[in-house]
């Protein structure tokens, strides 16, 4: 566990340096990321052949495509508290039931770790973990990445998955 903690601390320092070096600025703020879903994107219940890897969802977070269901989920985060929220707006609007959500984290040279999220009253799932958030910030989606994360959601009793990739835009959420 000490080695994992040391690795995460080192990754946090490297991540902070990367944010500073690569800062480009973009518009979402903590208020945008932390607001609850009040609007939804329409026509997102199908695969429409484009990549959402840099798109922001209605809550200011990162969009992911759940497979095999081919619907969107969104994850947002607050760097100060370490809170990560998963929004299932499209699924809930389509009448789907989300039973659980978790993220499987893999760091090369370490045992994989699973983070179980807790359901909230508004249909989101949350966890407060600076360790997980720091690791996710290093998930580039590249083949040679030393850190990878996968969202696993149980939707209507069936497992849906999506890789978690963090695209640094040089700002705090």
Secondary structure by P-SEA (a helix, b strand, c coil): caaaaaaaaaaaaaaaaaaaaaccccccccccccccccccccccccccccccccccccccbbbbbcccccbbbbbbbbccccbbbbbaaaaaaacccccbbbbbbbcccccbbbbbbbbccccbbbbbcaaaaaaaaaccccccccbbbbbbbbcccbbbbbbbbbbbccccc
